[in-house]
Amino acid sequence: MVCDHDHDHDHATGLVRGWLCVSCNTREGVAVGPAGTLFAAYRERPPTTILGLRIRYRDPLTRRYVFPEPSKGDGWDATAGLT
């Protein structure tokens, strides 16, 4: 089944922000702009926040929940201890 909409999620938290068409979800992912732009406002106060929801994003292909990305510059190394 081909879906023309997708859950948009915050890669830093792993939480769903809203439901966007594929085109807008792609544009949102690369949009960098000043405060006050449409996507900046969307990221500041996404629909799930307005509704008081906290939904973990689940990858539609692997069916696994996405984990938050580690903080940058905190010394955390995802490959440490792996052989």
CNS distance restraints for C-alpha pairs under 8 A (distance, minus, plus):
assign (resid   4 and name CA) (resid  21 and name CA) 5.91 0.50 0.50
assign (resid   4 and name CA) (resid  22 and name CA) 5.82 0.50 0.50
assign (resid   5 and name CA) (resid  19 and name CA) 6.76 0.50 0.50
assign (resid   5 and name CA) (resid  20 and name CA) 5.60 0.50 0.50
assign (resid   5 and name CA) (resid  21 and name CA) 4.11 0.50 0.50
assign (resid   5 and name CA) (resid  22 and name CA) 5.32 0.50 0.50
assign (resid   6 and name CA) (resid  19 and name CA) 5.72 0.50 0.50
assign (resid   6 and name CA) (resid  20 and name CA) 5.56 0.50 0.50
assign (resid   6 and name CA) (resid  21 and name CA) 6.03 0.50 0.50
assign (resid   6 and name CA) (resid  22 and name CA) 6.07 0.50 0.50
assign (resid   6 and name CA) (resid  25 and name CA) 7.35 0.50 0.50
assign (resid   7 and name CA) (resid  16 and name CA) 6.36 0.50 0.50
assign (resid   7 and name CA) (resid  17 and name CA) 7.37 0.50 0.50
assign (resid   7 and name CA) (resid  18 and name CA) 5.77 0.50 0.50
assign (resid   7 and name CA) (resid  19 and name CA) 4.59 0.50 0.50
assign (resid   7 and name CA) (resid  20 and name CA) 6.26 0.50 0.50
assign (resid   7 and name CA) (resid  57 and name CA) 7.53 0.50 0.50
assign (resid   8 and name CA) (resid  16 and name CA) 5.76 0.50 0.50
assign (resid   8 and name CA) (resid  17 and name CA) 5.57 0.50 0.50
assign (resid   8 and name CA) (resid  18 and name CA) 5.35 0.50 0.50
assign (resid   8 and name CA) (resid  19 and name CA) 5.85 0.50 0.50
assign (resid   8 and name CA) (resid  20 and name CA) 6.26 0.50 0.50
assign (resid   8 and name CA) (resid  25 and name CA) 6.20 0.50 0.50
assign (resid   9 and name CA) (resid  14 and name CA) 6.28 0.50 0.50
assign (resid   9 and name CA) (resid  15 and name CA) 5.43 0.50 0.50
assign (resid   9 and name CA) (resid  16 and name CA) 4.09 0.50 0.50
assign (resid   9 and name CA) (resid  17 and name CA) 5.12 0.50 0.50
assign (resid   9 and name CA) (resid  18 and name CA) 7.14 0.50 0.50
assign (resid   9 and name CA) (resid  57 and name CA) 6.31 0.50 0.50
assign (resid  10 and name CA) (resid  14 and name CA) 5.45 0.50 0.50
assign (resid  10 and name CA) (resid  15 and name CA) 5.58 0.50 0.50
assign (resid  10 and name CA) (resid  16 and name CA) 6.36 0.50 0.50
assign (resid  10 and name CA) (resid  17 and name CA) 6.52 0.50 0.50
assign (resid  11 and name CA) (resid  15 and name CA) 7.56 0.50 0.50
assign (resid  11 and name CA) (resid  68 and name CA) 6.10 0.50 0.50
assign (resid  11 and name CA) (resid  69 and name CA) 6.24 0.50 0.50
assign (resid  12 and name CA) (resid  68 and name CA) 5.13 0.50 0.50
assign (resid  12 and name CA) (resid  69 and name CA) 5.06 0.50 0.50
assign (resid  12 and name CA) (resid  70 and name CA) 7.57 0.50 0.50
assign (resid  13 and name CA) (resid  67 and name CA) 7.29 0.50 0.50
assign (resid  13 and name CA) (resid  68 and name CA) 4.45 0.50 0.50
assign (resid  13 and name CA) (resid  69 and name CA) 6.86 0.50 0.50
assign (resid  14 and name CA) (resid  56 and name CA) 5.92 0.50 0.50
assign (resid  14 and name CA) (resid  57 and name CA) 5.85 0.50 0.50
assign (resid  14 and name CA) (resid  66 and name CA) 5.54 0.50 0.50
assign (resid  14 and name CA) (resid  67 and name CA) 5.29 0.50 0.50
assign (resid  14 and name CA) (resid  68 and name CA) 4.58 0.50 0.50
assign (resid  14 and name CA) (resid  69 and name CA) 7.56 0.50 0.50
assign (resid  15 and name CA) (resid  54 and name CA) 6.57 0.50 0.50
assign (resid  15 and name CA) (resid  55 and name CA) 5.52 0.50 0.50
assign (resid  15 and name CA) (resid  56 and name CA) 4.50 0.50 0.50
assign (resid  15 and name CA) (resid  57 and name CA) 5.39 0.50 0.50
assign (resid  16 and name CA) (resid  48 and name CA) 7.13 0.50 0.50
assign (resid  16 and name CA) (resid  54 and name CA) 7.27 0.50 0.50
assign (resid  16 and name CA) (resid  55 and name CA) 5.48 0.50 0.50
assign (resid  16 and name CA) (resid  56 and name CA) 5.91 0.50 0.50
assign (resid  16 and name CA) (resid  57 and name CA) 5.30 0.50 0.50
assign (resid  17 and name CA) (resid  43 and name CA) 7.69 0.50 0.50
assign (resid  17 and name CA) (resid  46 and name CA) 5.26 0.50 0.50
assign (resid  17 and name CA) (resid  47 and name CA) 6.23 0.50 0.50
assign (resid  17 and name CA) (resid  48 and name CA) 5.44 0.50 0.50
assign (resid  17 and name CA) (resid  49 and name CA) 7.41 0.50 0.50
assign (resid  18 and name CA) (resid  46 and name CA) 6.44 0.50 0.50
assign (resid  18 and name CA) (resid  47 and name CA) 5.56 0.50 0.50
assign (resid  18 and name CA) (resid  48 and name CA) 6.03 0.50 0.50
assign (resid  20 and name CA) (resid  24 and name CA) 6.02 0.50 0.50
assign (resid  20 and name CA) (resid  25 and name CA) 5.54 0.50 0.50
assign (resid  21 and name CA) (resid  25 and name CA) 6.05 0.50 0.50
assign (resid  22 and name CA) (resid  26 and name CA) 6.12 0.50 0.50
assign (resid  23 and name CA) (resid  27 and name CA) 6.25 0.50 0.50
assign (resid  24 and name CA) (resid  28 and name CA) 5.86 0.50 0.50
assign (resid  25 and name CA) (resid  29 and name CA) 6.26 0.50 0.50
assign (resid  26 and name CA) (resid  30 and name CA) 6.86 0.50 0.50
assign (resid  27 and name CA) (resid  31 and name CA) 5.85 0.50 0.50
assign (resid  28 and name CA) (resid  39 and name CA) 6.05 0.50 0.50
assign (resid  31 and name CA) (resid  39 and name CA) 6.97 0.50 0.50
assign (resid  32 and name CA) (resid  40 and name CA) 7.92 0.50 0.50
assign (resid  33 and name CA) (resid  37 and name CA) 6.51 0.50 0.50
assign (resid  33 and name CA) (resid  40 and name CA) 6.96 0.50 0.50
assign (resid  34 and name CA) (resid  40 and name CA) 7.17 0.50 0.50
assign (resid  35 and name CA) (resid  40 and name CA) 5.70 0.50 0.50
assign (resid  35 and name CA) (resid  41 and name CA) 7.06 0.50 0.50
assign (resid  36 and name CA) (resid  40 and name CA) 6.24 0.50 0.50
assign (resid  36 and name CA) (resid  41 and name CA) 5.98 0.50 0.50
assign (resid  37 and name CA) (resid  41 and name CA) 6.13 0.50 0.50
assign (resid  38 and name CA) (resid  42 and name CA) 6.19 0.50 0.50
assign (resid  39 and name CA) (resid  43 and name CA) 6.10 0.50 0.50
assign (resid  40 and name CA) (resid  44 and name CA) 6.17 0.50 0.50
assign (resid  41 and name CA) (resid  45 and name CA) 6.25 0.50 0.50
assign (resid  41 and name CA) (resid  46 and name CA) 7.83 0.50 0.50
assign (resid  42 and name CA) (resid  46 and name CA) 4.99 0.50 0.50
assign (resid  42 and name CA) (resid  47 and name CA) 7.82 0.50 0.50
assign (resid  45 and name CA) (resid  49 and name CA) 6.11 0.50 0.50
assign (resid  45 and name CA) (resid  50 and name CA) 6.71 0.50 0.50
assign (resid  46 and name CA) (resid  50 and name CA) 6.50 0.50 0.50
assign (resid  47 and name CA) (resid  51 and name CA) 6.20 0.50 0.50
assign (resid  48 and name CA) (resid  52 and name CA) 5.98 0.50 0.50
assign (resid  48 and name CA) (resid  53 and name CA) 4.95 0.50 0.50
assign (resid  48 and name CA) (resid  54 and name CA) 6.79 0.50 0.50
assign (resid  48 and name CA) (resid  55 and name CA) 7.97 0.50 0.50
assign (resid  49 and name CA) (resid  53 and name CA) 5.94 0.50 0.50
assign (resid  49 and name CA) (resid  54 and name CA) 7.57 0.50 0.50
assign (resid  56 and name CA) (resid  65 and name CA) 6.65 0.50 0.50
assign (resid  56 and name CA) (resid  66 and name CA) 7.20 0.50 0.50
assign (resid  57 and name CA) (resid  65 and name CA) 5.77 0.50 0.50
assign (resid  57 and name CA) (resid  66 and name CA) 5.74 0.50 0.50
assign (resid  58 and name CA) (resid  63 and name CA) 5.81 0.50 0.50
assign (resid  58 and name CA) (resid  64 and name CA) 5.36 0.50 0.50
assign (resid  58 and name CA) (resid  65 and name CA) 4.13 0.50 0.50
assign (resid  58 and name CA) (resid  66 and name CA) 5.80 0.50 0.50
assign (resid  59 and name CA) (resid  63 and name CA) 5.09 0.50 0.50
assign (resid  59 and name CA) (resid  64 and name CA) 5.53 0.50 0.50
assign (resid  59 and name CA) (resid  65 and name CA) 6.16 0.50 0.50
assign (resid  59 and name CA) (resid  66 and name CA) 6.60 0.50 0.50
assign (resid  60 and name CA) (resid  64 and name CA) 7.82 0.50 0.50
assign (resid  70 and name CA) (resid  76 and name CA) 7.06 0.50 0.50
assign (resid  71 and name CA) (resid  76 and name CA) 7.63 0.50 0.50
assign (resid  72 and name CA) (resid  76 and name CA) 7.96 0.50 0.50
